[in-house]
């Protein structure tokens, strides 16, 4: 029995935010935290509202589960058939309608993020895994953030960070995140891309314990075709790659965007640095949807997230797939052990 208790205590504590209460967050939290996959690798608690987690269990048709409503991490039980909920009691089911964007839901979701950041900064939890939020709801609540990444960076005063996506077949880091396509080129520069290559190298060296091979995508068709289709490859991307090579990093690029993901999926690269959001996420989700995980690299703690949105169209129907959240928790636990 003592060995079993020691084994349980050795698992990292992962704080899981409930996400937007009007979406599928409560349901996937209920499904993920009661799964054998999660219970085998981590001790989890939800930062959210017990009423919506209870509702999530109902939608998921999961019975025999106790909700342990707590105010501090030390009150968590971390035992089977129990979901520990650090209850902020801030989401009234009578005022928040499922599947609808609302100010109260956005405000509640933001408060879960702020609380989990506080717990991580204080060392009360080992890692964070986040369920999805709705950006419009966050804005309606008067909070001018474009997503989790920006909130986390601002609240931890982190300047050197990046969005990285991990799956069993493809790893992708983004040079830019939530930008209109027409603005991407203006946000690229040699220093930024060199920094991302270094960040990718350091992260993969630590987590995968080997010298990683990194591929850098071009911005334009055919990586600019010697400047015919754009000059960013010549003026920005190639100089950044050459600068990184001088640091001893195994990196190649710029490589035509229509070829690099095939090459990475075939094993030539351990990670691809994509120039913009959809360039990287379309191929990733094509081959690993619901099994890929968003990792914010550069924060003072481990943070992972699902690779999908709030699913307002299926909220309350019991159809939500928890696999991405399960994978996010598993990756969080793995990255924590690699720190």
N, C-alpha and C positions, 0 to 999 in steps of 0.2 A: 504493500500500500504506500509506503514512504517513497518508493521509486516512482510510482504513478503520480504522486503529488509533486515530486521534484520535476518530473517530465512536464506536467501541466504548467508549473510555475516558469519553466524555461521558455515557454512559448511567448512571443512578443504580444504586448497589448496593442490592439489596433482600434482606434476610435473611428467609427463609421458614421458620417453625417447622413441624415435622413433625406436630404435634398428637398425639392419643392413638395410640400404636402399634397398639392393638387395633382401630382403626377404619379409615376409608378415607383418612386423612391421607397415609400413605406412597404410596398409589396415585395420588391426585390430584397429589401433589408430582411424582411421576415423569412423569405425563402433562403437567402444566402446564409444567415446566421444560424439557421437550423440544419444546414447541410453538413454531411460528414466531411466533405472536402475542406470546409473552413474550420470546423472544430478540430481537425487534425493538425492544423498549422498555426493557429493563433487564438488568443483570448480577445474576444470582441465585445464592444459595447456600442450601442447606438446613441448618438447625440441627436435628440429629436423630441418628439411628443408621444407619450405613451398611447394616447387615444388613436393616433394615426397608425402606430405600429399594431395595435389591436385590430384596427380596421384592415391593415395589410394581411394579418394572419387569417382573417375572415375571408378576404378575397382569394387568398392562396389556398383556402380550404385545409389549413394546417391546424390540427387539434392537439390538445394535451400540452400546450406550451404556456409556461408562466411568464408574465412580464414583471420583472423586478425593477420598479421605478426607484431611481436613486438620485441623489443630489451631488454626490462626489464619487470619484473613481474607487476609493477604498471600500465603498459599499457594494461593489459588484460581486456577484457570486461566481461567475465564469463556470457554470456547471451545465450539463446537458439538460435539455427540455426547458431551459430558461433563457430569455432574452433580457439582458441588462440594458435599461434605457436611462441615460442621463437626461432626465425629463425637464425640458425648459418650459413646458406647459404654456406654450405660446401660439398654438395652432388650434383654433376652435373649429371642429368639424361642422358646426352649425353655420359658420361664417365663411368657410372655404369650400367652394364647390369643386368637385373632382373634374379634371379636364379643362379648367378655365384659368386663364392668366389673371392674377389678382395681386393687389398691393399687399394684403395681409400674408399671403403665401410667400411672396418675395422677401418680405421683412423677416418672416420666420426662418426661411432658408438661410438668409444672410447671418442671422443670429447663431445658427448651428455652426456655421463656418468660423465665426469669431470665437465661439466657445472652444471648438476643437483646436484652433490655433493656440489659444491660451493653455490648454492642457498639454499640447506638444511642447511648447516653449518652456513650461514648468517641469517637464520630464515626467508627467503623470501617465502619459501613454508613449508608446514607442514609435508609432506611425499613424498616418491618417489615410483613410480610404473614403472617397466621397461619392454619394449618389448624385444624380443630375439636378441642376438648377435651371430655371428659366430666366434668360437674360432680360426679357421684357418685363417680367415680374419684378426683378431686382431694380430695374430702372424706374418702374412705377412706385417703388418704395423710396425713391429719391436717392438711390445709390448708383453713382456713375462708374460702375465697373463693367467690363465686357465679359467677365467670366471668373471662374475659380482662380485661374493662374494669376490674374492681375490682383485679385483680393489678397491672395497668399503672399505675393511679392510685396505689396504695399504694407501689409500688417507685420511683416518680418523685416522690412527695410532691405530686401534682397534686390540687388541690382544685376547680378550675374546669374541669370536663370534661363531655362529653356523648357519647351514642351516636347517630351519624348514619348513615343508610342511603342509599346512592346507587345509582340505576339510570338507564337511558337515558330513562325516562319519569316517574320520581317520586323525589323526595328527601324523606326523613323524618327528623326529629330527635325523640328521646324525652325527655319530661319526667321519667319514672320508668322504671326498667328491670326488674329481676327481683324483682317484688313480687307477693304475693297480691293479687288484685283488691280485696278488702275493705280493704286498707291504702293504696290509691293516694291517696285523698282526703286522708288525714292527712299525706302526703308532698308535697303541693302548697302553695306559697305564692307571694305576689306577687314577692318578691325572686328566687326561683329561676326563675320563668318569665320575668321581665324579663331576667335574666342569660342564659337560653337564647336568647331572641330576639336579644340583642346578639351572642352567640357565633355564631349562625346567620348574622346579617348580616355580621359580620367575615369568616367563613369563605367564604361565597359571594362576597363582594366581591373577595376575594383570588383565589379559584380561577376564578370565572366572569368576572371583570373587568367587572362591571356592578352597578348598584344593584338588589339582589334584592327580589322581592316575596314576603313571608312570610305564610302563613296559620296561624292558631292554632286548633286544634280545641277544642271544648267537651268536658267530661267526661261530662255526662249526656245522655240522649236529647233531641234538639231544642235542644241547648246550654242545657238547664235550663228552657226555656219560661218565661222571666221569673220564675224561682224556683219554679215549680210542681213540677219534677222534681229540684230540687237547687239549692243556693245557691252552689256553687263558682264558677260563671261570674260571678256578681254580686260576690262578695266577693274573689275571687282572680284569675281569668283576665282579666276585662275591665280591672281596674285595672293589671295588668301590661302589657297591650297599650297602654293609654293612656300609661303611663310610657315605653314604648319609642317611641311616636309622637313624644313630646316630644324625643326624642334624634335625630329626623330619619329614623327607620327606617320603611320602607314595609311596614306590617304591618296585618292585619285579623283580627278575631276578638273573642270566640269564635264559631266557626261550627259549625253542627250536624255532628257526626261522620259522619252518613250522607250528607252532601253535599260536604264539604270535599275528599275525595280525588278525587271526580269533577271538581270544579272545578280541582284541581291538575293532574290528568291531561289536562285540556282546555287547559292553558296559563295559567290565571289566576294560579297561584302557582309560584314556583321551589322552594319547600320548605314542608312542613307540619310544625308542631310538634304531635305527638300526646301525649296525657296519660299513656298507659300502653302497655306492650309490644305486646299483641295489637291494640290500636286502630290502631297504625301499621303493624305488620308483616303483618297479614292482607291488606290491599289491596296492599301492596308486593309480597308474594310471589305474590299472585294474578296480577299482570300482569308480573312480572319474576323469577320464580323461576329460580335458577341464573345469573342475570345481575345480581343486586344485590350490593352490597358494603357491609360494615360498616366505618365509619370512626370511630375514637375522636378526637373533636375536643378540643383543649385541652392535649394532651400536648406535651412539648418536642421530639418527633419525630413523623414521619408513621407512623401505624399503621392498616392495613386488615385485613379478615378476610373469610372466606367467610360466606354468609348461611344456612348449613345446619349440621347436627350431624354426629356421628361416623359415622353410617350403619352401625352394628354389624350390622344385618340383611343388608347386602350386602358386608361386608368380606371380601376375598379372592376375590370372584367376578368381578372385572374389569369390573363394571358402573358403577363410580363416575364421575360426570360432573365433569370438572375445570374447567368453564367459570367457576364462581364464583371459584375460586382464580385463574384466568387474569385475570378482571376485577379481582380484588383487587390483583394485581401491577401491572396497567396503571394503575389508579387511584392506587396508591402512587407509581408513577413520575411520573404527572401532577401529583399534589399536591406532590411533592418539588420539581418545577420551578417550582411556584407559590409556594414559601415566601418 
